[in-house]
């Protein structure tokens, strides 16, 4: 039953991530100028490692700030990430060819967004498990919990890695 409760918590945190992300995504419509081409930003990438390391940096900021703020700052970061993604999405729609536009967002987007959502879930689960440990005065390291966090983190990095590869090849294909 404990494992089921953990899965339900993670599922809820991932749903909260998507909610925050898409609120930011759709609010970005309010900030769009009449015309601005952000497509120049996507051509400054020299390898898939650039994309992967950028996404990993964002993920680490989400996790670390979430650990120190019990998820509050990471929630703002997720919201602003959605805001930026929406701004990029809506402002580039008129400038990109339809196939390039679809390829850029559809193929790597699910990997990146799910990978970052797992990082967001970790940014909340880790501090709450520390608080729970302190509250119960049970300072033994639980190998099962640590192993689960490590598995989630590894899966999170794997998804960001796959996303980086796909995004790089889509960008270089349509340069």
C-alpha positions in Angstrom: 0.0 0.0 0.0 2.9 2.4 0.7 4.2 2.0 -2.8 0.7 2.7 -4.2 0.5 5.9 -2.1 4.0 7.0 -3.4 2.8 6.4 -7.0 -0.4 8.4 -6.4 1.7 11.3 -4.9 4.1 11.3 -7.8 1.1 11.2 -10.3 -0.5 14.2 -8.5 2.8 16.1 -8.5 3.2 15.5 -12.2 -0.4 16.7 -12.8 0.4 19.9 -10.8 3.5 20.3 -13.0 1.4 20.1 -16.1 -1.1 22.5 -14.7 1.5 25.1 -13.8 3.3 24.6 -17.1 0.2 25.0 -19.2 -1.1 28.0 -17.3 2.2 29.7 -18.1 2.0 28.4 -21.6 -1.4 29.9 -22.3 -0.7 33.1 -20.4 2.2 33.8 -22.7 -0.3 34.8 -25.3 -0.8 38.1 -23.3 2.9 39.0 -23.7 3.3 38.4 -27.4 4.4 41.5 -29.4 3.0 42.2 -32.8 5.9 40.6 -34.6 9.1 39.0 -33.2 11.1 36.1 -34.6 12.7 33.9 -31.9 13.7 31.3 -34.5 17.3 32.7 -34.5 17.7 31.4 -30.9 17.3 27.8 -32.0 20.2 27.9 -34.5 23.0 28.6 -31.9 23.3 24.9 -31.0 26.4 23.1 -32.0 25.7 19.6 -30.6 22.9 17.6 -28.8 25.0 18.0 -25.6 24.2 21.7 -25.7 20.5 21.0 -25.7 20.9 18.2 -23.1 23.1 20.3 -20.7 20.7 23.3 -20.9 17.7 21.1 -20.1 19.7 19.4 -17.3 20.7 22.7 -15.9 17.0 23.8 -15.8 16.1 20.5 -14.2 18.8 20.8 -11.6 17.7 24.3 -10.7 14.1 23.0 -10.4 15.2 20.2 -8.1 17.7 22.2 -6.0 15.5 25.2 -5.5 12.6 22.9 -4.8 14.5 21.1 -2.1 15.4 24.3 -0.3 12.0 25.9 -0.7 9.8 22.7 -0.3 8.7 23.1 -3.9 7.7 26.7 -3.8 10.4 28.2 -6.0 10.4 25.2 -8.3 6.7 25.8 -8.9 7.5 29.4 -10.0 10.3 28.1 -12.3 7.9 25.5 -13.9 5.3 28.3 -14.4 7.9 30.6 -16.0 9.3 27.7 -18.1 5.7 27.2 -19.5 5.5 31.0 -20.0 8.8 31.0 -22.0 7.8 27.8 -24.0 4.4 29.3 -24.9 6.0 32.6 -25.9 8.5 30.7 -28.1 5.7 28.5 -29.5 3.2 31.2 -30.3 5.7 33.7 -31.6 7.4 31.3 -34.0 4.2 29.7 -35.4 4.0 32.2 -38.2 7.7 32.0 -39.1 8.4 28.3 -39.3 7.3 25.9 -42.0 4.4 23.7 -40.7 6.5 20.5 -40.8 9.4 22.1 -39.0 7.1 23.6 -36.4 5.4 20.2 -35.8 8.7 18.4 -35.7 10.3 20.9 -33.3 7.6 20.7 -30.7 5.9 17.3 -31.1 8.8 14.9 -31.3 11.0 16.1 -28.4 8.4 17.9 -26.3 6.9 14.9 -24.6 10.3 13.6 -23.5 11.4 17.0 -22.2 8.2 17.9 -20.5 7.8 14.5 -18.8 11.5 14.5 -17.8 11.2 18.0 -16.2 7.9 16.9 -14.5 9.7 14.1 -12.8 12.4 16.5 -11.7 9.6 18.7 -10.3 8.1 15.8 -8.4 11.5 15.0 -6.9 11.9 18.7 -5.9 8.8 18.3 -3.7 9.1 14.6 -2.6 12.7 14.9 -1.4 12.2 17.8 1.1 8.9 16.4 2.3 10.5 13.0 3.0 13.3 14.9 4.9 10.7 16.8 6.9 8.8 13.6 7.6 12.0 11.9 8.8 12.8 14.8 11.1 9.2 14.9 12.4 9.2 11.2 13.3 12.8 11.4 14.8 13.7 8.4 12.6 17.1 9.3 11.2 17.9 6.0 9.6 18.5 6.2 5.9 15.8 4.2 4.1 17.5 2.4 1.2 14.1 1.8 -0.5 13.2 5.5 -0.6 16.7 6.5 -1.6 16.7 3.8 -4.4 13.3 5.1 -5.7 14.6 8.7 -5.8 17.7 7.5 -7.7 15.5 5.5 -10.1 13.3 8.5 -10.7 16.3 10.8 -11.2 18.0 8.4 -13.6 14.8 8.1 -15.6 14.4 11.9 -15.6 18.0 12.3 -16.9 17.4 9.6 -19.6 14.3 11.4 -20.8 16.2 14.7 -21.0 19.0 13.0 -22.9 16.6 11.5 -25.5 14.9 14.9 -25.8 18.2 16.6 -26.4 19.1 14.2 -29.2 15.8 14.6 -30.9 15.7 18.3 -30.5 19.2 18.7 -31.9 18.5 16.6 -35.0 15.3 18.3 -35.7 16.9 21.7 -35.4 19.9 20.8 -37.6 17.7 19.1 -40.1 15.7 22.3 -40.7 18.5 24.9 -40.5 
